């Protein structure tokens, strides 16, 4: 968990978070305890049995990964969905470790068995299923960790990530069924049948049920506006329904110009005021394959939204004042919060530290000036390449810059940080060194998939 993430869990949310963590552990460990309970077949030695335990745990973890990415709002709310996705990534790595240990300890117990099983030409169909499961899961990790380095587009990655993940779990179940060592008892076989149906149910929910609901709640593109900083603001309106309400700072998964059953979905923060949900805006910077095509969007084009998600919101953290520190397109959710506070006539003291490369890259520069007339807002801009005759802050939002910009009541305020990962790491570390309580600063990271 990154610095500042714990701040998302105030006391009630902490209890809900503890419940979901407990449920996760129960789902992972239940097959292991149940399969080892009661009468078991004759032992094969400690290392063999320990290897089997690791294998069962790895399969449970692989299967429950589907639940982590199913975007259940009640489960993600205590943490924030970005933390859930980071957890998903870490658990994938831990699952790989369990699989490697499974094979390693099995090699200690019977090296010849492992060599035979890993050969697709000499092994049984059970061994081939195990080998296919391992290869599928390794490919999931390789494509996820090095997607950009391998030149794989986000859209193609989404497709193959889903196919390979399903294949890994399916082949692993076939392997366990073929081995049959711990599932000979009817009630134990029933357990794995329930788990298999649970995983299938998750896939049906994500790929069929949820898109079917979204299909009945379409949106249409109302306007498309060019912004500073190589960004575009896409505004959509609901068609035939009331639309969705959201907390300022949250985001939604957007499907543009395609069916909601399509694999391709993209998360974007709302940039419009939460006080006016009848028109929803997203400010999108041209960075990747999909975002570079936003400028080609046509008015009236069909849009589907899955949301809202996220705990990055002033509505979740009441305080006498707020400090916002944004970099690049991280200004989008911050502007959403500022616009909402302005529409609510909120007069609490607000400070915005906004870092961009140049003056021209400062998205919403004119509106931020206008918002200062409606809010008790102080805006400090930090330019990496300042314009001529600039007498303000320059460089990066370092500890010295932040120290000069923070209000005197800084320990009582709450802090919202959003921007490129290196900037956020720098800011979080600076706030910690300046004595700002960890429970008062909150981060939103865009690089979650």
N, C-alpha and C positions, 0 to 999 in steps of 0.2 A: 504494500500500500504506500503510495507516494505521500510526501509531506503535505499536510493540509487536508488529506482525504478524510481523516477521522472526524473532521469538523462537520461533516454532513450528517452525523449521527447524534442529534440531541437525544435526551433521555428516552422519550417514547420511541423514536426511530431506532435507538440502540437496542431496545427490547425486541422490536420487530426484526432488526437485523440479526440478533442472537437466535431468534426463532428460526429464521431462514437458514442460518449457518448450521444450526442443530439438525434441521431437516435434511440439509445437504449431506452432512456426515452420516446420518441414519441411512439415507438411501445408498451411500457408497459402501457402508460397512454391513448393512443388513444381509446381503447375499453371502458374505464371508462367514458371518456368525451362524446363519441358518444352515449353510452347507456343511459346516463343521460340527453342527449340533447333532445329537442323536447317534445312531450307529453308523460308523464310517467303514469303508472297505479296509482290508489289511494295509498297514502302513508301508511306506516305501522309503523310509528314512527321513530325517529331519530336513535336509536341504531340498529334497523333492517336494515335501509337503509345504515348506516355506515358499518355494517357488510357485506352487499352485495357488497359495494364498495371495501372492503378489499379482498373479495373472487374473484371478477373479476380481481383485480390487481395481486393477487397471481397466478391465472391461466395464465395471460399474461406473468408473470415472469417465470413460469414453462415452457411455450412453447418456449420462446426466449432462454432458456438455451440450446436448441438444436443448435441455431445459434452460441452461444459462443464456442461450442466444434466442430463446423464444419470446423475449421481451414481455414477460409477465409484469405488469405495472406494480402490483402489490409487492412482488419479490424484489424488484429493482429500486423501489422508492427509498428504502432506508439507506442505500449506498450511493445511488447514482449509476446510470447505465454504463458510463465510461469505466467505473470501478469494476462493474460486473464483467465487462469485456477484457479488462486487464487480468482479472481473476481467471477468466476463461483461458487466456493465453498462458498464464502461469501453470494452471492445472494441466494444460496440454503438455507442457514440458515435464511436469511431475509424472504424468501418465507414461510418457516415453521412458523416464527413469525406471518406473515400475516394470515396464515391459523389458527393458534391458536387464534389470536385476532378475526378472523371471527367467530369462534365457541364461543368464550368468549362473544362477544357483542351480538351474536344471543341468547345466554343463558340469558342475561339481558332482552332482549325483550320478549322472550318466552321460559322459562325453560322447559316446558312440550314438546314443539315442538322439542327441541334439544334432550331430552331424548328419545323421540320416534324415531327420525331420526337416532340416534346412535345405536339403537337396530336392528340388522339384521333380527330379527324375527317379529318385529312389524312395521317396516318402509315400505315405498313404494319402488318401483324399483328406483325411483329418489334418495331416501335416501340411498339405498344400493350402488348406483353409487358413491355418495358423500363419503360414508364410505370406499369404495374400493379405491377411489382416495387418501384419507388421509392415509390409511394403506400402499398403494404402495409408496407414497412419503416418509413416515416415514422410511420405509425399505431402500429406496435409501440413506437416510441420515445415518442410522445406519450402513449399510454395507460400506459406504464410509468413515465415520469418524473412525470406529473401525475395518476396514478390517483386519489389521495385528493382532490385538488382538483376533479377532474371528477365525483366522487361515484360512481366505479365500484367495485362490490364486488370483493373478492379473488376470489371464485368466478367471476364473469363475466370478470374480467381474465384469469384462468388460461385460460379457454376461448378468448377472442379472441386472446390472446397466442400460443397455439399455432397457431391457424388462420392468423393473419396472417403468422407467421414461416415456416410451411410455404409459404404462397402467395408470399411474397417470393422464396424460394429457387427455387421451381418456375417462376415467371415469369422470373426471371433466367436460368435454364437454357434456357428456351424462346427468350429473346432471343439468347443466345449461339449456340444451334443455328440460329436463323434467320439471324443475321449470317454465320456459317460462315467467318469470315475466317481464324481461326487453328486451325480444327479440320478442315481439308480432308484432312490426312494421316490414314490409318487409325489409326496408333498414338496420335495425339493425340485422336482421337475415342474411342478405347478408354479413355484417361485420364479423360475426362469421364464416360464411362459408369461407370467404377469409382467415381468420386467420387459420382455420383448414386446408385449402389447402396449406397455407404457411408452416405450421408445417409438413404436409405430404411431401411437396416438399423438405424440409430440409432433411428428412429421406431418400428420394429417392436419393438426391444428395450425402449424406454421404455414404450410404450403397450400391448404385448401380452405379451412374454416375462416382464418383471419382475412385472407384476400377476398373471400366471398362477402364478408362484412364490408370491407373497404370498397368493393365494387358498387355497393348501394349508396356510398357516400362520396361521390366524385366532386372535384373542384375544377375550375377553369381559370386559365391565366387571364388576369385582368389588365395588368400593365407589366412592362419590362423597362427598367430605367438603368442607364449607365451611371456608375458611381466612380469617384476617385479611387485610386489604388487598384486599377484593373479588376474592378468588381461590378456586379450587376445585382440590382434588387428586383426580385421576382415577386409579384403580388398576385394572390389567387383569391377567388371567391367561391363559397360553397354553392353547389347546384342541387336544388331540391331538398336541402336539409339545413339545419342551423349552423353547421360547422362545429369546430371544437374550441373549447375554452382552454387556456393554458396559463401557467404562472410565468411572470416575466423572467427571462433567462433560459427557459426550457427550449427543447428542440423537437423535431419530428423527422421521420424517415420519409423521403419524398420519392415517388415514382412518377416520372414525367413522360408523357406521350406514349405510355405503354400500359398494358393490363396490370392490375395489382398482383396477378399470378406470376408476373415476370420475376426472374431471379434478381434483377438489378434494382437496388434501392440505395438511397444516399441520405445520410443524416445531415441536417442543416439546422442551425439555430434560428428561432424567430427573431426578426429585427423590428417588427412593428409592435405597437403598444398592446399589451394584454387587455387594456380597457376597451379595445375595439376589435373583437374577434370576428366581426363580419367580413373583414378583409385581413388576410394573413400575408405577411411579407417575410422573405428570406433574402439575406444579402450574401451573395456567393462570389468568392474570389476565383479567378481563372488560375487554377493550379494543376489540375489533373485532366485525364482524358474526357471525363464527363463534364467537369466544370468549364472547360474551354468551349463546350457546345451550348452553354446557357444563352449566349448572345443570339443564337439562331432560333430560340423559342418563339413560337407564333402566338399572337393574342387569340384566346379562346381554346388553346390546346388543353387537353384533358390532363388532370393531375390527381394523384391519390396520396393521402397523407396518413401515416401511421404514427400516432402520438397523442398527447405530448409525453415526453420523457425528460428526465434530468432533475437534479436537486440543486442546480446552480441558480438560485433565485433569492432575491431579497425577501420574498414572502415566507421563506423557510427560516430566515435568520433575522429576527427582530433586533434592532440596535438603535442607539440614539443618533447614529450617523454611519455613512458607508464610504469606503475608499475602493475605487475601481482602478485596476492596473491592466491595461490592454495593449496588445501588440498586433499589428496587421489586421486581419479579418476578425480577430478576437474582439474587435469593437462591436460586432453585430449583436451578441447577446447583451453586452453592456448597454448599447443604445436602446435595446428593447426595454431594459430595466429603467433607464433614464426617461424614456418616453412615457412609460407607464406611471412612474412617480410624478412626472409633470402633469399628466392627465388626472391624477388623484390630488393635485395641488399640495403635494408633500413638501414641507419646508425644512426637513431635517438637513443638516450640513452634509454635503457630498463633495468628494474630491476624485477627479479623474486624472490619472497619469497615463498618457497615450503615446506609445513609442512606435514610430514608423521610420522608414529609411529616408524619405524626403517629404517636403511639404505637400507635393502633388499626390503622394501616396496616402495621405491622411483622409480616409473614407469618413464621410459625414462631417467634414471640417466646418462647413457653414452651419449645419444644423446644430452642432455642439455649441456654437456661439449663440444661436437662437435659444437653445435650452437653458443657457445661463440666465436669461431674462425671466424664465418661468420657474427656475429651481434655485435653491441656495447651493449653487454648483461652482466649484473652482476647477478649471481645466488647465493642466500642465502638459504641454507637448514636448516630447523628446525626439530629436531628429538625429539619425546617424549621419546624414549629410545635410547640415543645416543650410538654409538660404542665406544670401548675403545680408549682412547687418543684423543677423539673428543674435539676440542677447539672452535667449532662454537656455534650457537644458539641451545638451548634446550628447551623442554617443549612445549608450544603452541604459536601461533602468537599473543601474548598479546600486549597491547599498548606500553610497554617498548621495546619489540622485534621489533615491527614495527617502532618505533621512531628511533632506532639505524640503521635500514636498509634503511630508506627512503632517496632518494637523496635530495640535498639542494633545488632543484627547484621543490619541491613536490607540491606546490600550483598551478603550471602551467601544471602539468602532469595529465593524466587521468588514472584511476585505474580500474582493472578488477579482480573481486573476484569470485571464484568458489570452492565449496567443501561442506562438511557436513554442515547442517544448523547451529548447535551450533558454529562452527568455523566462519561461515560467519557473524552471529550476533555479535560475538566478534570483528571481523575485522571492520565491518561497524561502530560499536560504537567507536572503537579506532580511526579510521580515522576522525570521526566527532569531537572527543575530541581534536585531533591534529590540528584542524583547516582546514582540507582538505574540500574544497567546495563540498556540496552534489551533485551538478550538474556534478562533475567530477569523481564520482565512480559509477561503474555499476556491478550488481550482476546477476549470473545465478544460479538458484536453480533447482536441478534435481528432487526433490520430488514434481512433479506437478500432479501426478495421483495416 
